[in-house]
Amino acid sequence: MRHAWMILPALMSLAACVEKDKVPSGAEDFATFCSACHGAGGKGDGDAAATLDRKPADLTGLSARNGGAFPGTRVMAKIWGYTGGHDGKSPMPQFGPLLQGELVPYDGGDGIATPTPVRLVGIAQYLKTLQD
């Protein structure tokens, strides 16, 4: 135990590395990137919603509008920008930081597991929890 004081700095350095590489949760990324427009609860009532020409979508009814099944593939396409969301005509921003990092297989419900940035998957998984 005489040299126990030497362990503390090493543990603190290790904790700093782990924290630095921590991937934000889907809820954290939603709060950072989505809630300004879509609102904290996903209802389309965020603080910035009033400044937009078109009201942001109520994300809590995605499953209800899709026959009770969460439309993961369509949601991912919209977030990632495949559906023209980033063509300059839509207020949907580009999510550069969310596209970086690890790719994981994501099946949005169509039976096709597609390599997808882990942070986009996190947001999609979080959106599932907001469904009415």
CNS distance restraints for C-alpha pairs under 8 A (distance, minus, plus):
assign (resid   3 and name CA) (resid   7 and name CA) 7.47 0.50 0.50
assign (resid   4 and name CA) (resid   8 and name CA) 7.20 0.50 0.50
assign (resid   5 and name CA) (resid   9 and name CA) 7.69 0.50 0.50
assign (resid   6 and name CA) (resid  10 and name CA) 7.05 0.50 0.50
assign (resid   7 and name CA) (resid  11 and name CA) 6.19 0.50 0.50
assign (resid   8 and name CA) (resid  12 and name CA) 6.15 0.50 0.50
assign (resid   9 and name CA) (resid  13 and name CA) 6.16 0.50 0.50
assign (resid  10 and name CA) (resid  14 and name CA) 6.24 0.50 0.50
assign (resid  11 and name CA) (resid  15 and name CA) 6.13 0.50 0.50
assign (resid  12 and name CA) (resid  16 and name CA) 6.22 0.50 0.50
assign (resid  13 and name CA) (resid  17 and name CA) 6.37 0.50 0.50
assign (resid  14 and name CA) (resid  18 and name CA) 6.28 0.50 0.50
assign (resid  15 and name CA) (resid  19 and name CA) 6.09 0.50 0.50
assign (resid  16 and name CA) (resid  20 and name CA) 6.03 0.50 0.50
assign (resid  17 and name CA) (resid  21 and name CA) 6.32 0.50 0.50
assign (resid  18 and name CA) (resid  22 and name CA) 6.11 0.50 0.50
assign (resid  23 and name CA) (resid 119 and name CA) 7.47 0.50 0.50
assign (resid  24 and name CA) (resid  28 and name CA) 5.79 0.50 0.50
assign (resid  24 and name CA) (resid  29 and name CA) 6.26 0.50 0.50
assign (resid  24 and name CA) (resid 119 and name CA) 7.41 0.50 0.50
assign (resid  25 and name CA) (resid  29 and name CA) 6.25 0.50 0.50
assign (resid  25 and name CA) (resid 119 and name CA) 7.48 0.50 0.50
assign (resid  25 and name CA) (resid 122 and name CA) 6.19 0.50 0.50
assign (resid  25 and name CA) (resid 123 and name CA) 7.78 0.50 0.50
assign (resid  26 and name CA) (resid  30 and name CA) 5.96 0.50 0.50
assign (resid  26 and name CA) (resid 119 and name CA) 6.61 0.50 0.50
assign (resid  26 and name CA) (resid 120 and name CA) 7.68 0.50 0.50
assign (resid  26 and name CA) (resid 121 and name CA) 7.58 0.50 0.50
assign (resid  26 and name CA) (resid 122 and name CA) 3.98 0.50 0.50
assign (resid  26 and name CA) (resid 123 and name CA) 4.17 0.50 0.50
assign (resid  26 and name CA) (resid 124 and name CA) 7.37 0.50 0.50
assign (resid  26 and name CA) (resid 125 and name CA) 6.87 0.50 0.50
assign (resid  26 and name CA) (resid 126 and name CA) 5.37 0.50 0.50
assign (resid  27 and name CA) (resid  31 and name CA) 6.16 0.50 0.50
assign (resid  27 and name CA) (resid 122 and name CA) 7.62 0.50 0.50
assign (resid  27 and name CA) (resid 123 and name CA) 6.67 0.50 0.50
assign (resid  27 and name CA) (resid 126 and name CA) 5.83 0.50 0.50
assign (resid  28 and name CA) (resid  32 and name CA) 6.24 0.50 0.50
assign (resid  29 and name CA) (resid  33 and name CA) 5.80 0.50 0.50
assign (resid  29 and name CA) (resid  34 and name CA) 7.52 0.50 0.50
assign (resid  29 and name CA) (resid 119 and name CA) 7.53 0.50 0.50
assign (resid  29 and name CA) (resid 122 and name CA) 7.98 0.50 0.50
assign (resid  29 and name CA) (resid 123 and name CA) 6.65 0.50 0.50
assign (resid  30 and name CA) (resid  34 and name CA) 4.86 0.50 0.50
assign (resid  30 and name CA) (resid  35 and name CA) 6.07 0.50 0.50
assign (resid  30 and name CA) (resid 123 and name CA) 6.07 0.50 0.50
assign (resid  30 and name CA) (resid 126 and name CA) 7.84 0.50 0.50
assign (resid  31 and name CA) (resid  35 and name CA) 5.00 0.50 0.50
assign (resid  31 and name CA) (resid  36 and name CA) 7.65 0.50 0.50
assign (resid  31 and name CA) (resid  40 and name CA) 6.59 0.50 0.50
assign (resid  32 and name CA) (resid  36 and name CA) 7.83 0.50 0.50
assign (resid  33 and name CA) (resid  95 and name CA) 7.68 0.50 0.50
assign (resid  34 and name CA) (resid  38 and name CA) 5.85 0.50 0.50
assign (resid  34 and name CA) (resid  39 and name CA) 7.36 0.50 0.50
assign (resid  35 and name CA) (resid  39 and name CA) 4.22 0.50 0.50
assign (resid  35 and name CA) (resid  40 and name CA) 4.97 0.50 0.50
assign (resid  35 and name CA) (resid  41 and name CA) 7.74 0.50 0.50
assign (resid  35 and name CA) (resid  42 and name CA) 6.89 0.50 0.50
assign (resid  35 and name CA) (resid  46 and name CA) 5.82 0.50 0.50
assign (resid  36 and name CA) (resid  40 and name CA) 7.73 0.50 0.50
assign (resid  36 and name CA) (resid  46 and name CA) 4.74 0.50 0.50
assign (resid  36 and name CA) (resid  47 and name CA) 5.50 0.50 0.50
assign (resid  36 and name CA) (resid  48 and name CA) 5.40 0.50 0.50
assign (resid  36 and name CA) (resid  49 and name CA) 7.27 0.50 0.50
assign (resid  37 and name CA) (resid  44 and name CA) 6.20 0.50 0.50
assign (resid  37 and name CA) (resid  45 and name CA) 6.54 0.50 0.50
assign (resid  37 and name CA) (resid  46 and name CA) 4.35 0.50 0.50
assign (resid  37 and name CA) (resid  47 and name CA) 6.34 0.50 0.50
assign (resid  37 and name CA) (resid  48 and name CA) 5.04 0.50 0.50
assign (resid  37 and name CA) (resid  49 and name CA) 4.78 0.50 0.50
assign (resid  37 and name CA) (resid  56 and name CA) 6.22 0.50 0.50
assign (resid  38 and name CA) (resid  42 and name CA) 4.90 0.50 0.50
assign (resid  38 and name CA) (resid  43 and name CA) 5.88 0.50 0.50
assign (resid  38 and name CA) (resid  44 and name CA) 3.84 0.50 0.50
assign (resid  38 and name CA) (resid  45 and name CA) 5.58 0.50 0.50
assign (resid  38 and name CA) (resid  46 and name CA) 5.02 0.50 0.50
assign (resid  38 and name CA) (resid  49 and name CA) 7.14 0.50 0.50
assign (resid  38 and name CA) (resid  56 and name CA) 5.82 0.50 0.50
assign (resid  38 and name CA) (resid  57 and name CA) 6.80 0.50 0.50
assign (resid  38 and name CA) (resid  58 and name CA) 6.93 0.50 0.50
assign (resid  38 and name CA) (resid  59 and name CA) 7.42 0.50 0.50
assign (resid  39 and name CA) (resid  43 and name CA) 5.94 0.50 0.50
assign (resid  39 and name CA) (resid  44 and name CA) 5.50 0.50 0.50
assign (resid  39 and name CA) (resid  45 and name CA) 4.79 0.50 0.50
assign (resid  39 and name CA) (resid  46 and name CA) 3.59 0.50 0.50
assign (resid  39 and name CA) (resid  47 and name CA) 7.07 0.50 0.50
assign (resid  40 and name CA) (resid  46 and name CA) 6.88 0.50 0.50
assign (resid  41 and name CA) (resid  60 and name CA) 7.77 0.50 0.50
assign (resid  41 and name CA) (resid 130 and name CA) 7.01 0.50 0.50
assign (resid  42 and name CA) (resid  58 and name CA) 5.94 0.50 0.50
assign (resid  42 and name CA) (resid  59 and name CA) 5.09 0.50 0.50
assign (resid  42 and name CA) (resid  60 and name CA) 5.89 0.50 0.50
assign (resid  42 and name CA) (resid 127 and name CA) 7.98 0.50 0.50
assign (resid  42 and name CA) (resid 130 and name CA) 7.00 0.50 0.50
assign (resid  43 and name CA) (resid  57 and name CA) 7.10 0.50 0.50
assign (resid  43 and name CA) (resid  58 and name CA) 4.19 0.50 0.50
assign (resid  43 and name CA) (resid  59 and name CA) 5.88 0.50 0.50
assign (resid  43 and name CA) (resid  60 and name CA) 6.11 0.50 0.50
assign (resid  44 and name CA) (resid  49 and name CA) 6.88 0.50 0.50
assign (resid  44 and name CA) (resid  55 and name CA) 6.68 0.50 0.50
assign (resid  44 and name CA) (resid  56 and name CA) 4.78 0.50 0.50
assign (resid  44 and name CA) (resid  57 and name CA) 5.26 0.50 0.50
assign (resid  44 and name CA) (resid  58 and name CA) 4.69 0.50 0.50
assign (resid  44 and name CA) (resid  59 and name CA) 7.09 0.50 0.50
assign (resid  45 and name CA) (resid  49 and name CA) 5.91 0.50 0.50
assign (resid  45 and name CA) (resid  56 and name CA) 7.49 0.50 0.50
assign (resid  46 and name CA) (resid  50 and name CA) 7.95 0.50 0.50
assign (resid  48 and name CA) (resid  52 and name CA) 7.06 0.50 0.50
assign (resid  49 and name CA) (resid  55 and name CA) 6.07 0.50 0.50
assign (resid  49 and name CA) (resid  56 and name CA) 6.39 0.50 0.50
assign (resid  50 and name CA) (resid  55 and name CA) 7.44 0.50 0.50
assign (resid  52 and name CA) (resid  56 and name CA) 7.98 0.50 0.50
assign (resid  52 and name CA) (resid  91 and name CA) 7.56 0.50 0.50
assign (resid  58 and name CA) (resid  62 and name CA) 7.74 0.50 0.50
assign (resid  59 and name CA) (resid 127 and name CA) 7.20 0.50 0.50
assign (resid  59 and name CA) (resid 130 and name CA) 7.45 0.50 0.50
assign (resid  59 and name CA) (resid 131 and name CA) 7.38 0.50 0.50
assign (resid  60 and name CA) (resid 127 and name CA) 7.54 0.50 0.50
assign (resid  60 and name CA) (resid 130 and name CA) 5.26 0.50 0.50
assign (resid  60 and name CA) (resid 131 and name CA) 4.36 0.50 0.50
assign (resid  60 and name CA) (resid 132 and name CA) 5.62 0.50 0.50
assign (resid  61 and name CA) (resid  65 and name CA) 6.03 0.50 0.50
assign (resid  61 and name CA) (resid 131 and name CA) 5.85 0.50 0.50
assign (resid  61 and name CA) (resid 132 and name CA) 6.06 0.50 0.50
assign (resid  62 and name CA) (resid  66 and name CA) 6.33 0.50 0.50
assign (resid  62 and name CA) (resid  70 and name CA) 6.34 0.50 0.50
assign (resid  62 and name CA) (resid  71 and name CA) 6.91 0.50 0.50
assign (resid  62 and name CA) (resid 131 and name CA) 6.84 0.50 0.50
assign (resid  63 and name CA) (resid  67 and name CA) 6.49 0.50 0.50
assign (resid  63 and name CA) (resid  68 and name CA) 4.69 0.50 0.50
assign (resid  63 and name CA) (resid  69 and name CA) 4.87 0.50 0.50
assign (resid  63 and name CA) (resid  70 and name CA) 4.35 0.50 0.50
assign (resid  63 and name CA) (resid  71 and name CA) 6.52 0.50 0.50
assign (resid  63 and name CA) (resid 131 and name CA) 6.49 0.50 0.50
assign (resid  63 and name CA) (resid 132 and name CA) 7.93 0.50 0.50
assign (resid  64 and name CA) (resid  68 and name CA) 4.78 0.50 0.50
assign (resid  64 and name CA) (resid  69 and name CA) 7.24 0.50 0.50
assign (resid  64 and name CA) (resid 131 and name CA) 7.91 0.50 0.50
assign (resid  64 and name CA) (resid 132 and name CA) 7.48 0.50 0.50
assign (resid  66 and name CA) (resid  70 and name CA) 6.78 0.50 0.50
assign (resid  66 and name CA) (resid  71 and name CA) 6.57 0.50 0.50
assign (resid  70 and name CA) (resid 109 and name CA) 7.71 0.50 0.50
assign (resid  70 and name CA) (resid 128 and name CA) 6.76 0.50 0.50
assign (resid  71 and name CA) (resid  75 and name CA) 6.10 0.50 0.50
assign (resid  71 and name CA) (resid 108 and name CA) 6.74 0.50 0.50
assign (resid  71 and name CA) (resid 109 and name CA) 6.80 0.50 0.50
assign (resid  72 and name CA) (resid  76 and name CA) 5.97 0.50 0.50
assign (resid  72 and name CA) (resid 107 and name CA) 7.54 0.50 0.50
assign (resid  72 and name CA) (resid 108 and name CA) 3.89 0.50 0.50
assign (resid  72 and name CA) (resid 109 and name CA) 5.93 0.50 0.50
assign (resid  72 and name CA) (resid 124 and name CA) 6.85 0.50 0.50
assign (resid  73 and name CA) (resid  77 and name CA) 6.11 0.50 0.50
assign (resid  73 and name CA) (resid 107 and name CA) 7.37 0.50 0.50
assign (resid  73 and name CA) (resid 108 and name CA) 4.21 0.50 0.50
assign (resid  73 and name CA) (resid 109 and name CA) 6.44 0.50 0.50
assign (resid  73 and name CA) (resid 110 and name CA) 6.91 0.50 0.50
assign (resid  74 and name CA) (resid  78 and name CA) 6.18 0.50 0.50
assign (resid  74 and name CA) (resid 108 and name CA) 7.77 0.50 0.50
assign (resid  75 and name CA) (resid  79 and name CA) 6.22 0.50 0.50
assign (resid  75 and name CA) (resid 124 and name CA) 7.04 0.50 0.50
assign (resid  76 and name CA) (resid  80 and name CA) 5.84 0.50 0.50
assign (resid  76 and name CA) (resid 108 and name CA) 7.47 0.50 0.50
assign (resid  76 and name CA) (resid 120 and name CA) 7.26 0.50 0.50
assign (resid  76 and name CA) (resid 121 and name CA) 7.84 0.50 0.50
assign (resid  76 and name CA) (resid 124 and name CA) 6.91 0.50 0.50
assign (resid  77 and name CA) (resid  81 and name CA) 5.76 0.50 0.50
assign (resid  77 and name CA) (resid  82 and name CA) 4.84 0.50 0.50
assign (resid  77 and name CA) (resid  83 and name CA) 5.87 0.50 0.50
assign (resid  78 and name CA) (resid  82 and name CA) 6.08 0.50 0.50
assign (resid  78 and name CA) (resid  83 and name CA) 5.48 0.50 0.50
assign (resid  78 and name CA) (resid  84 and name CA) 7.63 0.50 0.50
assign (resid  78 and name CA) (resid  85 and name CA) 6.13 0.50 0.50
assign (resid  79 and name CA) (resid  85 and name CA) 7.67 0.50 0.50
assign (resid  79 and name CA) (resid  95 and name CA) 7.96 0.50 0.50
assign (resid  79 and name CA) (resid 120 and name CA) 7.48 0.50 0.50
assign (resid  80 and name CA) (resid  94 and name CA) 7.86 0.50 0.50
assign (resid  80 and name CA) (resid  95 and name CA) 7.59 0.50 0.50
assign (resid  80 and name CA) (resid  99 and name CA) 7.96 0.50 0.50
assign (resid  80 and name CA) (resid 120 and name CA) 7.67 0.50 0.50
assign (resid  81 and name CA) (resid  85 and name CA) 4.95 0.50 0.50
assign (resid  81 and name CA) (resid  86 and name CA) 5.53 0.50 0.50
assign (resid  81 and name CA) (resid  94 and name CA) 7.53 0.50 0.50
assign (resid  84 and name CA) (resid  90 and name CA) 7.64 0.50 0.50
assign (resid  85 and name CA) (resid  89 and name CA) 7.54 0.50 0.50
assign (resid  85 and name CA) (resid  90 and name CA) 5.35 0.50 0.50
assign (resid  85 and name CA) (resid  91 and name CA) 7.49 0.50 0.50
assign (resid  85 and name CA) (resid  92 and name CA) 5.66 0.50 0.50
assign (resid  85 and name CA) (resid  93 and name CA) 7.81 0.50 0.50
assign (resid  86 and name CA) (resid  90 and name CA) 6.24 0.50 0.50
assign (resid  86 and name CA) (resid  91 and name CA) 7.78 0.50 0.50
assign (resid  86 and name CA) (resid  92 and name CA) 6.28 0.50 0.50
assign (resid  86 and name CA) (resid  93 and name CA) 6.55 0.50 0.50
assign (resid  86 and name CA) (resid  94 and name CA) 6.40 0.50 0.50
assign (resid  95 and name CA) (resid  99 and name CA) 6.61 0.50 0.50
assign (resid  96 and name CA) (resid 100 and name CA) 6.91 0.50 0.50
assign (resid  98 and name CA) (resid 117 and name CA) 6.91 0.50 0.50
assign (resid  98 and name CA) (resid 118 and name CA) 7.95 0.50 0.50
assign (resid  98 and name CA) (resid 119 and name CA) 5.40 0.50 0.50
assign (resid  98 and name CA) (resid 120 and name CA) 6.15 0.50 0.50
assign (resid  99 and name CA) (resid 117 and name CA) 5.49 0.50 0.50
assign (resid  99 and name CA) (resid 119 and name CA) 7.30 0.50 0.50
assign (resid  99 and name CA) (resid 120 and name CA) 7.24 0.50 0.50
assign (resid 100 and name CA) (resid 117 and name CA) 6.63 0.50 0.50
assign (resid 101 and name CA) (resid 117 and name CA) 6.48 0.50 0.50
assign (resid 101 and name CA) (resid 118 and name CA) 7.22 0.50 0.50
assign (resid 102 and name CA) (resid 117 and name CA) 5.81 0.50 0.50
assign (resid 102 and name CA) (resid 118 and name CA) 5.81 0.50 0.50
assign (resid 103 and name CA) (resid 115 and name CA) 5.40 0.50 0.50
assign (resid 103 and name CA) (resid 116 and name CA) 4.90 0.50 0.50
assign (resid 103 and name CA) (resid 117 and name CA) 4.39 0.50 0.50
assign (resid 103 and name CA) (resid 118 and name CA) 5.55 0.50 0.50
assign (resid 104 and name CA) (resid 114 and name CA) 7.73 0.50 0.50
assign (resid 104 and name CA) (resid 115 and name CA) 5.17 0.50 0.50
assign (resid 104 and name CA) (resid 116 and name CA) 5.34 0.50 0.50
assign (resid 104 and name CA) (resid 117 and name CA) 6.28 0.50 0.50
assign (resid 104 and name CA) (resid 118 and name CA) 5.76 0.50 0.50
assign (resid 105 and name CA) (resid 113 and name CA) 5.08 0.50 0.50
assign (resid 105 and name CA) (resid 114 and name CA) 5.09 0.50 0.50
assign (resid 105 and name CA) (resid 115 and name CA) 4.54 0.50 0.50
assign (resid 105 and name CA) (resid 116 and name CA) 6.06 0.50 0.50
assign (resid 106 and name CA) (resid 112 and name CA) 7.69 0.50 0.50
assign (resid 106 and name CA) (resid 113 and name CA) 4.82 0.50 0.50
assign (resid 106 and name CA) (resid 114 and name CA) 5.18 0.50 0.50
assign (resid 106 and name CA) (resid 115 and name CA) 6.26 0.50 0.50
assign (resid 106 and name CA) (resid 116 and name CA) 6.06 0.50 0.50
assign (resid 106 and name CA) (resid 121 and name CA) 6.93 0.50 0.50
assign (resid 107 and name CA) (resid 111 and name CA) 5.90 0.50 0.50
assign (resid 107 and name CA) (resid 112 and name CA) 5.36 0.50 0.50
assign (resid 107 and name CA) (resid 113 and name CA) 4.30 0.50 0.50
assign (resid 107 and name CA) (resid 114 and name CA) 6.40 0.50 0.50
assign (resid 108 and name CA) (resid 112 and name CA) 7.48 0.50 0.50
assign (resid 108 and name CA) (resid 113 and name CA) 7.62 0.50 0.50
assign (resid 116 and name CA) (resid 120 and name CA) 7.08 0.50 0.50
assign (resid 116 and name CA) (resid 121 and name CA) 6.90 0.50 0.50
assign (resid 117 and name CA) (resid 121 and name CA) 6.57 0.50 0.50
assign (resid 118 and name CA) (resid 122 and name CA) 6.23 0.50 0.50
assign (resid 119 and name CA) (resid 123 and name CA) 6.42 0.50 0.50
assign (resid 120 and name CA) (resid 124 and name CA) 6.31 0.50 0.50
assign (resid 121 and name CA) (resid 125 and name CA) 6.07 0.50 0.50
assign (resid 122 and name CA) (resid 126 and name CA) 6.13 0.50 0.50
assign (resid 123 and name CA) (resid 127 and name CA) 6.12 0.50 0.50
assign (resid 124 and name CA) (resid 128 and name CA) 6.48 0.50 0.50
assign (resid 125 and name CA) (resid 129 and name CA) 6.99 0.50 0.50
assign (resid 126 and name CA) (resid 130 and name CA) 6.92 0.50 0.50
assign (resid 127 and name CA) (resid 131 and name CA) 6.91 0.50 0.50
